[in-house]
Amino acid sequence: MINLSQKKILILDCQTTGMHPSTGSLLQIGWSIVAPSTLHEFEIEKWTLKLPKEEAIPSKIKKMLHLTDEDLKHSVEPKIVFENLQSVLKELGLEPIVLAHYAQFENSFLKQFYLEQTQTDELNFKLLCTQKIAKRLLPHLPSHNLKAIAGYFKWPNSPKNEINSHVSMTIHVWLQLLPKLFEQNIACSNCLEAWLATKYTNKNQGAYHYNIERLERLKLSNKPGIYRMLAEDGTILYIGKATSLKARVNSYFRGTKNRDRRKLEMLTQVWDIETIECDTPLEAALLESDEIKKWTPPYNVLLKSDSRSLIYYNDDYSKYNADKSSIFIHGPYKTYDALAILIEFFNAFKTQVNIEYRDAQITPETLNSAYSLFCAWHQLNHQSIKSLSIRSSLVIGYKLLKQFEKVHRKGSFQKWWTNEKKKNSEDELVIEEKIAHKMARILIRAAEAKRKNRMILRLSNATFLIQSTQKKIILRNGEIIQDVFNQTKHERSAFELLHYDRLSILLSALNNKTITLI
């Protein structure tokens, strides 16, 4: 029996248009031979398969896999890919072994691939899983996802979710797992198969193992600030803010139950933590927002600028543009906020077309009945649909918002509605009543968005006083002025997402009375 260290092994990865062959097809397949003679030189083959003519590739799949028109242009018939795979398998010799990470995913698509090409779903190789091997050898790790294990073994973090990256990571993981298998006296493929086939009993693995020493974490300051989670090569994986750096950072490393999988994947890759102390939590929040945009860490979702943008509307809100001008005067707004939802709803209402509501198609007749109910409930003149405009709709929205805030705290609508939803208070209503309530919520949220826009523009040139420290924050054109006596450098520039988020944080602090305008 050939020793695993002396045997050629194929590392393989599949990318698909769905999660299961019943809902998707094999789109890409890639592989690389790991041979004893080329332990540090690997050639990765990647194939993009032609899909059936009637099957379109979902846009989110294209984006996730970074698929280009060039990739699709050079896609090949599945038969050719299958023949090339068979040629590579022959090169492996007798009893070929193929490794994939989370191989049960690859297994289902490979079986379907074989069925389409050979009329049988029987694979002519042993498909083994590096994730299962890692779970047994390293049961105390927080996550055994491919990125997590690769990062734990000091592989640089890659935000790309594509063949070359996956195959490279799987090769690295396998080469790190191999010596650990030998320590367990697992040296041949049959031994490995038998070991994997035995029942896994180490369910109660206890506390997770991290690369960060607990005593080092406990030395962190109790002051407010930001923290950076770093991979072994220094790549910033995540940036967060904290009221107490010591308490917040250490909270990530407590407990094993009901933990967020994505967070555990990140923590498995963390080798170091950097911190920057701030005088107040507000200054930490401002610094966090700026730092996230500067470094675009892969595990930050909110506050990143690569997937968000600002727009300006024209006078009647019928068009928008990325830049402010004499035509596009209303803004800045986020591309899909409450105002955008109002405009979308308004256009469907005006043109009398069906709209989708909770997976159902709502007809114009139902919409009109709901509008009549809405006007009656809120004692509004029943304007004809033709006379309605976004401007008049926003006036109605402001009226409803003021009525709400007479009873509830300013800025509390979303929190109130979140609590109301839990009561299921609308379950017994007929569809027209539900839509009428929905209209009110859309208008109130749009009015809030308009009010926020006005405040943000006002605050872009303002001076704030932090209540707890009596420290001033001076803004000119959305930029924070460090030297009050040298403001000439801060000439007006384009208003960007950086400024919008910064001012949103200050507006929230102003509403919470932790700062005041002076």
TIMIKE-596760 format. One line per 4 residues: number of its first residue (from 1); for each residue z, x, y of C-alpha. Coordinates in Angstrom, 1 decimal. Example, Ala and Ser with C-alpha at 12.3 -4.5 7.8 and 13.67 -1.06 7.14 Angstrom:
<pts>
1) 7.8,12.3,-4.5 ~ 7.1,13.7,-1.1 .
</pts>
This chain:
<pts>
1) 0.0,0.0,0.0 ~ -1.1,1.5,3.4 ~ 1.7,2.1,5.9 ~ 1.4,0.0,9.0 .
5) 1.3,3.1,11.2 ~ -1.8,4.3,9.3 ~ -3.6,0.9,9.1 ~ -6.3,-0.3,11.5 .
9) -5.2,-3.6,13.0 ~ -7.0,-6.1,15.2 ~ -5.2,-7.4,18.3 ~ -6.8,-10.7,19.3 .
13) -6.4,-13.3,22.1 ~ -8.1,-16.7,22.7 ~ -8.5,-18.7,25.8 ~ -9.4,-22.4,25.5 .
17) -10.3,-25.5,27.6 ~ -7.3,-27.4,26.2 ~ -4.0,-27.0,24.3 ~ -5.3,-28.2,20.9 .
21) -8.8,-28.3,19.2 ~ -8.6,-32.1,19.4 ~ -8.6,-31.9,23.2 ~ -10.3,-28.6,24.0 .
25) -12.7,-25.9,22.8 ~ -12.6,-22.2,22.3 ~ -13.9,-20.8,25.6 ~ -13.1,-17.0,25.4 .
29) -12.1,-14.6,22.6 ~ -11.2,-11.0,23.0 ~ -10.0,-8.2,20.6 ~ -9.3,-4.6,20.3 .
33) -8.8,-2.4,17.2 ~ -5.6,-0.4,17.1 ~ -6.2,2.6,14.9 ~ -3.9,5.6,14.1 .
37) -6.5,8.0,15.7 ~ -6.7,6.2,19.0 ~ -3.2,5.1,19.8 ~ -3.7,5.5,23.5 .
41) -7.4,4.6,23.9 ~ -8.4,1.1,23.4 ~ -11.7,-0.7,23.9 ~ -11.4,-4.4,24.5 .
45) -14.3,-6.7,23.7 ~ -14.4,-10.0,25.5 ~ -16.7,-12.9,24.7 ~ -17.3,-16.1,26.7 .
49) -18.7,-18.8,24.4 ~ -21.2,-21.4,25.3 ~ -19.7,-24.9,25.2 ~ -21.4,-28.1,24.1 .
53) -23.6,-29.4,26.9 ~ -21.5,-32.5,27.4 ~ -18.2,-30.5,27.9 ~ -17.3,-29.3,31.3 .
57) -14.8,-26.6,32.0 ~ -11.8,-28.0,34.0 ~ -11.5,-26.4,37.4 ~ -7.9,-25.5,36.8 .
61) -8.9,-23.6,33.6 ~ -11.6,-21.7,35.6 ~ -9.1,-20.8,38.2 ~ -6.4,-19.8,35.7 .
65) -8.8,-17.5,33.7 ~ -10.5,-16.1,36.8 ~ -13.8,-17.3,35.3 ~ -16.8,-16.3,37.5 .
69) -20.4,-17.7,37.5 ~ -21.4,-14.3,36.1 ~ -19.1,-14.8,33.1 ~ -20.6,-18.2,32.4 .
73) -24.1,-16.9,32.9 ~ -23.6,-14.3,30.2 ~ -21.8,-16.7,27.8 ~ -23.2,-16.5,24.2 .
77) -23.7,-18.9,21.3 ~ -20.6,-19.2,19.1 ~ -22.6,-18.1,16.1 ~ -23.1,-14.6,17.7 .
81) -19.4,-14.3,18.5 ~ -18.5,-15.2,14.9 ~ -20.9,-12.6,13.5 ~ -19.4,-9.9,15.7 .
85) -15.9,-10.9,14.7 ~ -17.0,-10.6,11.0 ~ -18.4,-7.1,11.7 ~ -15.1,-6.0,13.3 .
89) -13.1,-7.4,10.4 ~ -15.1,-5.4,7.9 ~ -14.3,-2.3,10.0 ~ -10.6,-2.9,9.3 .
93) -11.1,-2.5,5.5 ~ -9.4,-4.5,2.7 ~ -6.9,-7.2,3.6 ~ -7.5,-7.1,7.3 .
97) -4.6,-7.9,9.6 ~ -5.0,-9.6,13.0 ~ -2.1,-9.8,15.4 ~ -1.7,-12.3,18.3 .
101) 1.2,-13.3,20.5 ~ 2.2,-16.9,19.8 ~ -0.3,-16.9,16.9 ~ 0.1,-20.6,16.1 .
105) -2.0,-21.3,19.2 ~ -4.8,-19.0,18.1 ~ -4.5,-20.2,14.5 ~ -5.5,-23.8,15.3 .
109) -8.5,-22.8,17.4 ~ -9.7,-20.1,14.9 ~ -9.5,-22.5,12.1 ~ -11.7,-24.9,14.0 .
113) -14.0,-22.1,14.9 ~ -14.4,-21.1,11.3 ~ -14.9,-24.7,10.3 ~ -17.8,-25.1,12.7 .
117) -19.4,-21.8,11.5 ~ -18.7,-21.8,7.8 ~ -17.8,-25.4,6.9 ~ -14.3,-24.2,5.9 .
121) -11.2,-23.6,8.0 ~ -10.0,-20.8,5.7 ~ -9.5,-17.6,7.6 ~ -10.6,-14.3,5.9 .
125) -7.8,-12.3,7.4 ~ -4.0,-12.3,7.7 ~ -3.0,-13.7,11.1 ~ 0.5,-12.4,12.2 .
129) 2.5,-13.2,15.3 ~ 4.0,-10.5,17.5 ~ 6.2,-13.2,19.2 ~ 7.8,-14.1,15.8 .
133) 8.3,-10.4,15.1 ~ 9.9,-9.8,18.5 ~ 12.2,-12.8,18.1 ~ 13.6,-11.4,14.9 .
137) 13.9,-7.8,16.1 ~ 15.2,-8.6,19.6 ~ 17.0,-12.0,19.3 ~ 19.2,-11.4,22.3 .
141) 16.3,-11.3,24.9 ~ 16.2,-14.2,27.3 ~ 12.5,-14.8,26.6 ~ 9.9,-13.8,24.0 .
145) 6.8,-14.8,26.0 ~ 4.1,-12.2,26.2 ~ 4.7,-11.2,29.8 ~ 8.5,-11.1,29.2 .
149) 8.3,-8.9,26.1 ~ 5.7,-6.6,27.7 ~ 7.8,-6.3,30.9 ~ 10.9,-5.6,28.8 .
153) 9.0,-2.7,27.3 ~ 8.1,-1.4,30.8 ~ 4.6,-2.8,31.0 ~ 3.5,-3.5,34.6 .
157) 3.6,-7.2,35.5 ~ 0.1,-8.7,35.7 ~ -0.3,-12.1,37.4 ~ -3.6,-12.5,35.7 .
161) -3.8,-14.9,32.8 ~ -6.9,-13.6,31.0 ~ -8.2,-11.9,27.9 ~ -8.1,-8.2,28.9 .
165) -4.5,-8.5,30.3 ~ -3.3,-10.4,27.2 ~ -4.9,-8.0,24.7 ~ -3.5,-5.0,26.6 .
169) 0.0,-6.4,26.7 ~ -0.1,-7.4,23.0 ~ -1.2,-3.9,22.0 ~ 1.7,-2.4,24.1 .
173) 4.2,-4.8,22.5 ~ 3.0,-4.1,19.0 ~ 3.3,-0.3,19.5 ~ 6.9,-0.8,20.7 .
177) 7.8,-3.1,17.9 ~ 6.4,-0.9,15.2 ~ 9.2,1.8,15.2 ~ 11.8,-1.0,15.2 .
181) 10.1,-2.5,12.1 ~ 10.4,0.9,10.4 ~ 14.1,1.0,11.2 ~ 14.3,-2.2,9.2 .
185) 12.5,-0.5,6.3 ~ 9.4,-2.7,6.9 ~ 6.5,-0.3,6.6 ~ 3.6,-2.2,5.0 .
189) 1.8,-5.5,5.7 ~ 3.1,-7.2,2.6 ~ 6.7,-6.2,3.5 ~ 6.1,-7.6,7.0 .
193) 4.7,-10.9,5.7 ~ 7.6,-11.3,3.2 ~ 10.1,-10.5,6.0 ~ 8.5,-13.1,8.3 .
197) 8.5,-15.7,5.5 ~ 12.2,-15.5,4.9 ~ 14.4,-18.0,6.7 ~ 15.5,-16.9,10.1 .
201) 19.3,-17.4,10.3 ~ 20.2,-15.7,13.6 ~ 20.3,-18.9,15.6 ~ 23.5,-18.3,17.5 .
205) 22.6,-15.0,19.1 ~ 25.3,-15.1,21.7 ~ 24.8,-13.8,25.3 ~ 21.4,-12.7,26.4 .
209) 20.7,-9.0,26.8 ~ 19.3,-7.8,30.2 ~ 18.1,-4.5,31.5 ~ 20.5,-4.7,34.5 .
213) 24.0,-3.5,33.8 ~ 26.7,-6.1,34.5 ~ 28.9,-3.7,36.4 ~ 26.1,-2.8,38.7 .
217) 25.6,-6.5,39.5 ~ 29.3,-7.0,40.2 ~ 29.1,-4.2,42.9 ~ 26.8,-6.3,45.1 .
221) 28.0,-7.4,48.5 ~ 29.4,-10.9,49.2 ~ 27.4,-11.0,52.5 ~ 24.4,-13.2,53.1 .
225) 21.0,-11.6,52.5 ~ 17.9,-11.4,50.4 ~ 17.4,-9.9,46.9 ~ 14.3,-8.5,45.2 .
229) 14.0,-8.6,41.4 ~ 12.0,-5.5,40.4 ~ 9.9,-4.7,37.3 ~ 10.3,-1.2,35.8 .
233) 7.4,0.2,37.9 ~ 8.9,-1.2,41.1 ~ 6.7,-4.3,41.3 ~ 8.5,-7.1,43.1 .
237) 8.8,-10.0,40.7 ~ 10.8,-12.4,42.8 ~ 12.4,-12.6,46.3 ~ 15.3,-15.0,47.0 .
241) 17.9,-15.7,49.7 ~ 21.7,-15.9,49.3 ~ 24.7,-17.0,51.2 ~ 26.6,-14.5,49.0 .
245) 24.4,-11.8,47.4 ~ 27.0,-11.1,44.7 ~ 27.4,-14.8,43.7 ~ 23.8,-15.7,43.8 .
249) 22.4,-12.7,41.9 ~ 25.0,-12.9,39.2 ~ 24.4,-16.6,38.7 ~ 21.0,-15.7,37.2 .
253) 22.7,-13.9,34.3 ~ 25.2,-16.5,33.2 ~ 24.8,-18.9,30.3 ~ 22.2,-19.5,27.6 .
257) 21.8,-23.3,27.5 ~ 19.3,-25.4,29.4 ~ 17.8,-22.4,31.2 ~ 14.5,-22.5,33.0 .
261) 11.9,-20.8,30.8 ~ 9.9,-19.3,33.6 ~ 13.1,-17.9,35.1 ~ 14.1,-16.4,31.7 .
265) 10.6,-14.9,31.4 ~ 11.1,-13.1,34.7 ~ 14.6,-12.0,34.0 ~ 13.5,-10.3,30.8 .
269) 11.2,-8.1,32.9 ~ 13.8,-7.2,35.6 ~ 14.9,-3.5,35.6 ~ 16.4,-3.3,39.1 .
273) 17.5,-5.4,42.0 ~ 17.2,-4.5,45.7 ~ 19.2,-6.3,48.4 ~ 19.0,-6.5,52.2 .
277) 22.2,-7.8,53.9 ~ 22.0,-10.2,56.8 ~ 24.6,-11.5,59.3 ~ 24.0,-15.2,58.5 .
281) 22.4,-17.4,55.8 ~ 19.8,-18.5,58.5 ~ 18.6,-14.9,59.0 ~ 18.4,-14.5,55.3 .
285) 16.2,-17.6,55.0 ~ 13.9,-16.3,57.8 ~ 13.6,-12.9,56.2 ~ 13.0,-14.4,52.7 .
289) 10.1,-16.5,54.1 ~ 8.5,-13.4,55.8 ~ 9.0,-11.2,52.7 ~ 7.5,-13.6,50.3 .
293) 4.3,-13.7,52.4 ~ 4.3,-10.0,52.7 ~ 4.7,-9.2,49.0 ~ 3.5,-12.4,47.2 .
297) 5.7,-12.0,44.2 ~ 4.4,-13.6,41.0 ~ 7.5,-15.7,40.3 ~ 7.8,-17.2,43.8 .
301) 6.2,-20.6,44.1 ~ 7.3,-22.0,47.4 ~ 6.6,-20.3,50.8 ~ 3.6,-18.3,49.5 .
305) 0.6,-18.3,51.7 ~ -2.2,-17.8,49.1 ~ -2.2,-21.4,47.9 ~ -1.3,-23.2,51.2 .
309) -3.0,-23.5,54.6 ~ -2.8,-25.3,57.9 ~ -5.3,-27.6,59.5 ~ -6.0,-29.4,62.9 .
313) -7.3,-32.9,63.3 ~ -9.8,-34.3,65.9 ~ -8.8,-37.0,68.3 ~ -9.1,-40.0,65.9 .
317) -8.0,-38.0,62.8 ~ -11.4,-38.5,61.1 ~ -12.1,-34.8,60.7 ~ -10.2,-31.6,60.4 .
321) -10.7,-27.8,60.8 ~ -8.8,-24.7,60.0 ~ -8.8,-23.6,63.6 ~ -7.5,-25.3,66.8 .
325) -10.1,-26.0,69.4 ~ -11.0,-28.4,72.2 ~ -12.2,-30.8,69.5 ~ -9.5,-30.3,66.9 .
329) -6.4,-30.8,68.9 ~ -3.8,-32.4,66.6 ~ -1.8,-29.9,64.6 ~ -1.0,-27.7,62.9 .
333) -0.4,-29.8,59.7 ~ -0.2,-28.8,56.1 ~ -3.4,-29.6,54.1 ~ -1.9,-32.3,52.0 .
337) 1.2,-33.7,53.7 ~ 2.4,-37.2,54.5 ~ -0.2,-37.5,57.3 ~ -3.0,-36.6,54.9 .
341) -1.8,-39.3,52.5 ~ -1.8,-41.9,55.3 ~ -5.3,-41.0,56.2 ~ -6.5,-41.2,52.6 .
345) -4.8,-44.6,52.1 ~ -6.0,-45.8,55.5 ~ -9.7,-44.9,54.7 ~ -9.5,-46.8,51.4 .
349) -8.0,-49.7,53.2 ~ -10.6,-49.8,55.9 ~ -13.6,-49.4,53.5 ~ -12.1,-52.0,51.1 .
353) -12.4,-49.9,48.0 ~ -10.1,-49.7,45.0 ~ -7.3,-47.3,45.1 ~ -5.2,-45.8,42.3 .
357) -1.5,-46.7,42.1 ~ 0.7,-45.6,39.2 ~ -2.3,-45.2,36.9 ~ -3.7,-48.7,37.8 .
361) -6.7,-49.6,40.0 ~ -5.6,-51.7,43.0 ~ -8.4,-54.0,44.3 ~ -9.0,-54.7,48.1 .
365) -7.8,-58.3,47.6 ~ -4.4,-57.0,46.3 ~ -4.3,-54.5,49.2 ~ -4.9,-57.2,51.8 .
369) -2.2,-59.4,50.3 ~ 0.2,-56.5,50.4 ~ -0.7,-55.8,54.0 ~ 0.1,-59.4,54.9 .
373) 3.5,-59.1,53.2 ~ 4.1,-55.8,55.0 ~ 3.4,-57.3,58.4 ~ 5.6,-60.4,57.7 .
377) 8.6,-58.3,56.4 ~ 8.5,-56.0,59.5 ~ 7.7,-58.7,62.1 ~ 4.5,-57.1,63.0 .
381) 1.4,-58.8,64.5 ~ -1.1,-59.2,61.7 ~ -3.8,-57.0,63.2 ~ -7.3,-57.3,61.6 .
385) -8.1,-54.4,59.3 ~ -11.1,-53.5,61.5 ~ -8.9,-53.0,64.6 ~ -6.5,-50.6,62.8 .
389) -6.6,-46.9,63.6 ~ -4.6,-43.8,62.6 ~ -3.1,-43.8,66.1 ~ -1.9,-47.4,65.8 .
393) -0.7,-46.8,62.3 ~ 1.5,-43.9,63.5 ~ 2.9,-46.1,66.3 ~ 4.0,-48.6,63.5 .
397) 5.4,-45.7,61.5 ~ 7.5,-44.5,64.5 ~ 8.9,-48.0,64.9 ~ 9.9,-48.2,61.2 .
401) 11.3,-44.6,61.3 ~ 13.5,-45.5,64.3 ~ 14.7,-48.7,62.6 ~ 15.6,-46.6,59.5 .
405) 17.4,-43.9,61.5 ~ 19.6,-46.5,63.3 ~ 21.2,-47.1,59.9 ~ 20.8,-43.7,58.2 .
409) 21.1,-40.1,59.4 ~ 18.1,-38.6,61.1 ~ 15.8,-36.7,58.7 ~ 17.4,-38.4,55.6 .
413) 14.6,-40.6,54.5 ~ 13.4,-38.5,51.6 ~ 17.0,-38.1,50.3 ~ 17.6,-41.9,50.6 .
417) 14.4,-42.7,48.8 ~ 15.2,-40.3,46.0 ~ 18.5,-42.1,45.4 ~ 16.8,-45.5,45.7 .
421) 14.3,-44.6,43.0 ~ 17.1,-43.9,40.6 ~ 18.2,-47.5,41.0 ~ 14.8,-48.9,39.8 .
425) 15.1,-51.5,42.5 ~ 11.4,-52.2,42.6 ~ 10.9,-52.7,38.8 ~ 11.1,-56.5,39.1 .
429) 8.7,-56.8,42.0 ~ 5.1,-58.1,41.8 ~ 2.4,-55.5,42.6 ~ 1.7,-56.8,46.1 .
433) 5.4,-56.3,47.0 ~ 5.4,-52.8,45.5 ~ 2.3,-51.9,47.6 ~ 3.9,-53.4,50.7 .
437) 7.0,-51.2,50.2 ~ 4.7,-48.2,49.6 ~ 2.9,-48.8,52.9 ~ 6.2,-48.6,54.7 .
441) 7.1,-45.4,53.0 ~ 3.7,-43.8,53.8 ~ 4.0,-44.8,57.5 ~ 7.5,-43.5,57.8 .
445) 6.7,-40.2,56.2 ~ 3.6,-39.8,58.4 ~ 5.7,-40.5,61.5 ~ 8.2,-37.8,60.3 .
449) 5.3,-35.3,59.9 ~ 4.0,-36.1,63.4 ~ 7.5,-35.7,64.9 ~ 8.0,-32.4,63.0 .
453) 4.7,-31.1,64.3 ~ 5.7,-31.8,67.9 ~ 9.1,-30.1,67.4 ~ 7.5,-27.1,65.8 .
457) 5.1,-26.6,68.8 ~ 8.1,-27.0,71.2 ~ 10.2,-24.4,69.3 ~ 7.5,-21.8,69.1 .
461) 8.6,-20.6,72.5 ~ 12.4,-21.1,72.5 ~ 15.7,-19.4,72.4 ~ 18.4,-20.3,69.8 .
465) 22.1,-19.6,69.5 ~ 23.5,-19.1,66.0 ~ 26.8,-21.0,66.2 ~ 28.8,-18.8,63.7 .
469) 28.0,-15.5,65.3 ~ 26.8,-16.4,68.9 ~ 23.7,-14.3,68.2 ~ 20.5,-15.2,69.9 .
473) 17.1,-15.7,68.2 ~ 14.2,-15.5,70.7 ~ 10.8,-16.8,69.8 ~ 7.5,-16.2,71.7 .
477) 4.4,-17.8,70.2 ~ 6.2,-18.2,66.9 ~ 7.1,-14.4,66.7 ~ 10.8,-13.3,66.7 .
481) 11.4,-11.0,69.7 ~ 13.6,-8.1,68.8 ~ 13.7,-6.6,72.3 ~ 14.2,-9.2,75.0 .
485) 13.1,-6.7,77.7 ~ 9.8,-5.9,76.1 ~ 7.9,-9.1,75.5 ~ 4.4,-8.0,76.6 .
489) 3.4,-7.1,73.0 ~ 3.7,-10.7,71.8 ~ 0.5,-12.1,73.2 ~ -0.7,-15.5,71.8 .
493) -2.4,-15.1,68.4 ~ -3.5,-17.6,65.8 ~ -0.8,-19.9,64.6 ~ -0.4,-19.1,60.9 .
497) 1.6,-20.4,58.0 ~ 4.1,-17.6,58.6 ~ 4.9,-19.1,61.9 ~ 4.9,-22.7,60.6 .
501) 7.4,-21.9,57.8 ~ 9.6,-19.8,60.2 ~ 9.8,-22.7,62.7 ~ 10.4,-25.2,59.9 .
505) 13.5,-23.2,58.8 ~ 14.7,-23.1,62.4 ~ 14.1,-26.8,62.9 ~ 16.1,-27.6,59.8 .
509) 19.0,-25.4,61.1 ~ 18.7,-27.2,64.4 ~ 19.0,-30.6,62.7 ~ 22.0,-29.3,60.7 .
513) 23.6,-28.1,63.9 ~ 24.0,-24.5,62.7 ~ 22.0,-23.4,65.7 ~ 21.5,-24.8,69.2 .
517) 18.7,-24.5,71.8 ~ 19.6,-22.6,75.0 .
</pts>
